[in-house]
């Protein structure tokens, strides 16, 4: 704080000092800083008459006051302060312009858009147009049911659905005809409300229709013997005994049936349980069956203390892939999905190898996807708060409507 005090008079451009050294403290163009009644004033020095008298560029607009402490602010420092304030305002304005560009994409863009975040990184997601289109494509409910015109039954009850579909009103539906089209069409029976097929008709070529798993009235019947692996017919059948190598493996636990191509080419399926339910075609393990049980009463040590940021990191490490199946299925089109071994490298609970082939564990994968979405939303919420704070600061700086 410079020596001495000053006196200012309302409406006057003269500043009078007591014990001051204006000639050494100031140069013309410097700034005189003073606080009067709690209000700061910055006054431009226009002329220096003596060590105790100077003239400011404009008459003083505050109240007449004496004995004031004062500060000398060099013009170069004041210019630097002004420039820094302008730089800060420019940074905020650039952020607002970018934010408006981002919102413009959200509201007027189509498909997937990419917005730029304050730290310079980018985020890609659906534009509002694509979200509304996706919602519009969803089936609408009429009285709680999807209408026939949108692929539903038009009813919430079994009887009502059967009536609307023209199948009658009882548990015995009425058909004018049934057509089954496939490379090996079949008609399956579930006797006594069985959960698995008890017998089936299957056409395994253009001129032969077989009944599997039931007796013919002729009588001719087919028996699967899991003990010795043979398929036997009655003595009056014109067919000879069929021997299947490895049938005891196929028939393990007594769960087996004819495959899509029937008995002609010995394609049989089997489900083997060894802690995981594995599915076989003949002797080849083609996958496992995942049954999702999520009842709270079947779980313990339940915790919701999950690191969503770690979920986001793992999801970003997941590599979606395209591929063509090479396990013998007829469909050779390109598919999209995941490679189980890739998922296992990211997190070992997202993939499983119960026997000799890998599979995807969907619940751990879906749980991490949800966690990643929550982590991204937290980032968005935090950035929204920062943007709003910047708007408020801009308004306070220059009175502009932020």
SVG drawing of the C-alpha trace seen along z (x, -y; Angstrom):
<svg xmlns="http://www.w3.org/2000/svg" viewBox="-65 -20 75 132">
<polyline fill="none" stroke="black" stroke-width="0.4" points="0.0,0.0 1.6,-3.4 2.2,-6.1 -0.3,-8.8 -4.0,-9.2 -6.1,-10.8 -9.3,-12.9 -11.9,-12.7 -14.7,-15.1 -17.9,-14.1 -18.1,-15.6 -14.4,-16.7 -11.5,-15.2 -8.9,-16.5 -7.3,-14.1 -5.6,-15.6 -3.0,-13.7 -1.7,-14.0 1.8,-12.6 1.7,-11.0 4.4,-10.7 2.3,-10.8 5.2,-11.8 7.1,-8.6 4.2,-6.2 2.4,-7.0 2.9,-7.6 0.2,-9.1 -2.2,-6.3 -1.7,-4.3 -4.7,-3.4 -5.6,-4.7 -7.4,-2.0 -9.5,-3.1 -12.4,-1.7 -15.1,-4.2 -17.9,-3.1 -17.2,0.6 -17.3,-0.1 -14.1,0.3 -13.2,-2.4 -10.5,-2.2 -9.6,-5.7 -7.3,-6.5 -4.5,-9.0 -4.6,-11.8 -2.2,-14.4 0.3,-14.5 0.6,-18.0 2.7,-17.3 3.4,-14.7 0.1,-15.6 -2.1,-16.5 -3.2,-14.8 -6.1,-14.8 -8.1,-11.8 -9.6,-11.2 -13.3,-11.7 -14.9,-13.4 -15.3,-11.2 -18.9,-9.7 -18.7,-8.5 -19.3,-10.3 -16.9,-13.0 -14.5,-11.3 -11.0,-12.0 -8.4,-10.0 -8.7,-7.2 -6.0,-4.5 -5.1,-3.9 -3.2,-1.7 -1.2,-2.5 -1.9,0.0 0.5,-0.2 -1.3,-0.4 0.6,2.8 -0.8,4.8 -4.3,3.5 -4.1,4.4 -2.9,7.9 -5.9,8.4 -8.3,7.2 -6.7,9.6 -7.0,12.5 -10.6,11.7 -11.3,11.7 -9.4,15.0 -11.6,16.6 -14.7,15.2 -13.6,16.6 -13.0,20.0 -16.5,20.0 -18.0,18.8 -16.3,21.5 -17.7,24.1 -21.2,22.6 -20.9,22.7 -19.7,26.3 -22.6,27.2 -25.1,25.6 -23.6,27.6 -24.0,30.8 -27.6,30.1 -28.2,29.2 -27.1,32.7 -29.2,34.3 -32.4,32.6 -32.0,32.4 -29.5,35.3 -30.5,38.8 -29.1,42.2 -25.9,42.2 -24.3,38.8 -21.0,37.9 -20.8,35.0 -17.6,33.4 -17.2,33.2 -15.5,30.4 -12.3,32.4 -11.9,32.8 -13.1,36.4 -16.1,37.6 -19.2,39.7 -21.4,41.4 -25.0,42.3 -28.5,42.1 -30.0,38.8 -33.4,37.9 -34.9,38.6 -33.6,42.2 -35.0,42.7 -38.5,41.5 -38.4,43.7 -37.5,46.7 -40.3,46.0 -42.8,45.5 -41.9,48.9 -42.9,50.6 -46.2,52.4 -49.1,50.5 -51.3,52.1 -55.1,52.0 -56.8,52.8 -53.5,54.3 -52.9,56.6 -51.1,56.3 -53.5,56.1 -53.7,58.7 -52.6,56.0 -49.3,55.6 -48.6,59.3 -50.4,60.0 -53.5,61.9 -55.7,58.9 -56.5,60.5 -54.9,61.0 -56.6,64.4 -56.0,67.8 -59.6,68.2 -59.8,64.7 -56.5,65.2 -57.7,68.5 -61.0,66.9 -59.3,63.9 -56.9,66.2 -59.7,68.3 -58.8,71.4 -62.0,71.9 -62.9,71.4 -61.8,74.7 -58.5,76.5 -59.0,78.3 -58.2,75.8 -59.7,76.1 -57.6,75.9 -58.6,76.1 -55.2,77.5 -51.6,77.6 -48.5,77.2 -45.1,77.9 -42.2,76.7 -38.6,77.6 -35.6,79.6 -36.9,82.4 -40.4,81.4 -41.7,83.0 -44.8,83.2 -44.1,83.6 -46.2,85.0 -46.0,84.4 -47.9,87.2 -49.6,86.6 -48.4,82.9 -44.8,84.0 -42.2,81.3 -40.2,83.2 -41.2,84.9 -42.6,88.4 -43.1,89.2 -42.9,87.5 -43.5,87.9 -40.6,86.9 -40.2,86.9 -36.5,87.6 -36.7,87.7 -39.2,87.0 -41.0,90.4 -40.6,91.7 -42.4,90.7 -41.2,92.1 -42.9,92.3 -40.3,92.1 -40.8,93.0 -44.2,94.7 -45.9,98.0 -47.4,98.6 -50.7,100.5 -49.2,102.9 -47.3,103.4 -44.0,101.9 -42.1,99.9 -38.8,98.4 -37.0,98.9 -33.9,97.1 -31.8,99.3 -29.3,97.2 -27.6,100.3 -26.2,101.7 -26.7,98.9 -29.0,100.7 -32.2,99.5 -34.5,102.5 -37.7,103.2 -40.4,105.9 -40.0,109.2 -42.8,108.5 -41.1,105.4 -39.4,105.5 -36.5,103.4 -33.5,104.9 -31.9,104.0 -30.0,100.7 -26.9,100.4 -25.7,97.0 -22.0,96.7 -21.7,94.7 -25.5,94.8 -25.0,95.2 -23.3,91.8 -26.1,90.3 -28.8,91.9 -27.2,91.0 -29.7,90.0 -32.4,91.3 -32.9,88.0 -32.6,88.4 -34.5,88.1 -34.3,88.1 -32.5,85.2 -33.8,83.0 -32.7,85.6 -34.3,88.5 -32.9,92.0 -31.9,92.4 -28.5,90.7 -28.3,91.4 -28.5,87.8 -29.7,87.9 -29.7,85.3 -29.0,85.7 -28.9,83.5 -26.2,84.3 -26.1,82.7 -22.8,82.4 -23.5,79.3 -24.3,77.5 -26.9,78.8 -24.9,79.7 -26.5,80.3 -25.2,83.0 -25.9,83.9 -24.8,87.5 -21.5,87.5 -20.7,83.8 -21.2,81.2 -22.8,78.3 -23.4,76.0 -25.0,75.7 -28.4,74.6 -28.5,71.6 -31.6,71.3 -31.8,67.9 -32.9,68.2 -32.8,64.8 -35.0,65.3 -33.8,63.3 -34.5,66.3 -32.0,68.4 -29.1,65.9 -27.0,64.8 -24.3,62.2 -26.2,59.8 -24.3,56.5 -25.1,53.4 -21.6,51.9 -20.4,52.1 -17.7,50.0 -19.6,48.7 -16.5,47.0 -14.8,50.4 -17.8,51.8 -17.4,49.1 -13.7,49.9 -14.5,53.6 -17.3,52.9 -15.0,50.7 -12.6,53.7 -15.3,56.0 -14.9,56.7 -18.1,57.4 -17.4,59.7 -18.9,60.9 -18.6,64.5 -20.0,67.5 -20.9,70.7 -18.8,73.8 -20.5,76.4 -22.5,78.0 -25.6,75.9 -27.1,75.0 -27.3,71.2 -24.0,69.8 -24.9,66.1 -22.7,63.6 -23.7,63.2 -23.0,60.6 -22.1,61.4 -19.2,62.2 -16.4,64.7 -16.6,66.4 -12.8,66.6 -12.6,62.8 -15.1,62.1 -13.2,64.5 -10.1,62.4 -12.0,59.3 -13.8,60.9 -13.8,64.6 -17.4,64.7 -18.8,63.6 -17.8,66.9 -18.0,70.6 -16.5,73.8 -18.5,76.6 -17.1,79.4 -15.2,78.9 -16.7,75.7 -17.1,72.2 -20.3,70.3 -21.4,66.7 -22.8,66.1 -25.4,63.4 -26.3,62.2 -22.7,61.0 -22.4,59.5 -25.8,57.6 -25.0,56.6 -21.8,54.9 -23.5,53.2 -26.0,51.7 -23.2,50.6 -21.4,49.0 -24.6,47.0 -24.8,45.8 -21.1,44.8 -21.7,42.8 -24.8,41.1 -22.8,40.1 -20.2,38.4 -23.0,36.7 -24.7,35.4 -21.4,34.1 -20.6,32.3 -24.1,30.8 -23.5,29.3 -20.2,27.8 -21.8,26.3 -24.5,24.7 -21.9,23.2 -20.0,21.7 -23.2,20.2 -23.8,18.5 -20.3,17.2 -20.6,15.7 -23.8,13.9 -22.1,12.5 -19.0,11.3 -20.7,9.3 -24.4,9.3 -25.1,11.3 -28.0,13.8 -26.1,17.1"/>
</svg>
